[in-house]
Amino acid sequence: MSARNRSNPLALAVLMCLCERPMHPYEVATTLRQRNKHESVRLNYGSLYAVVESLERRGLIEPKEIERSGRLPERTIYHITDAGKNEVHEWLSELLSVPAKEYPAFEAAISFLPGLPPATVVALLEERATRLELDIAAWWGSRELLQKRAFPRLFWVEGDYANDMKVAELDWVRRLSQDISTGALEGLDWWQAVHEGADGTVPPPPFDLLATEVLHSYSAEEGR
């Protein structure tokens, strides 16, 4: 499968379920929810059936049998093909070994900080920090319960990862908020001027050509 067909983690989740045993799409969805995988992979039934159809067209899964119980609609049970198993191996290997450029909504928001006044941004960052603290505390409670029940870490390692990312984000958010509050953030004078201009005019950003070229160069390296 080409890289352009590896953009939807739900397809990988379906393949992983079918590696265990043949299932119909509804059973795949139920299995993912029971294992809390919907916290890591966006799951909705409309997308799921479209993904299943796509995987079948590509020869990665095949119908095995049609099941019917009482008056319930017929359900097609799928199994994974050898090509599908190879795809799982290659896709997982790529995801684990090659950092990919992602586009988090928060990264987009902080790239446009000047759209709001500095004081407003500080208040919003403090609100975000509080929410992150609550999320982190909730995870530690869940983690403790999982450990008490001797539930193997292999099956919740993604929760550990997500929590560590939140811990790192919390530290970063606090530092940015402090830098804005104390005036340590470079470019703050221009940012304040944008929102204090009485005539509504916006002064040009304090960029020079070299800085712009450096940013473009960094973005190009990330995209490779």
Secondary structure by P-SEA (a helix, b strand, c coil): ccccccccaaaaaaaaaaaaccccaaaaaaaaaaacccccccccaaaaaaaaaaaaaaccccccbbbbcccccbbbbbbbcaaaaaaaaaaaaaaacbbbbbbbaaaaaaaacccccaaaaaaaaaaaaaaaaaaaaaaaaaaaaaaaacccccccaaaaaaaaaaaaaaaaaaaaaaaaaaccccaaaaaaaaaaccccccccccccaaaaaaaaaaaaaaac
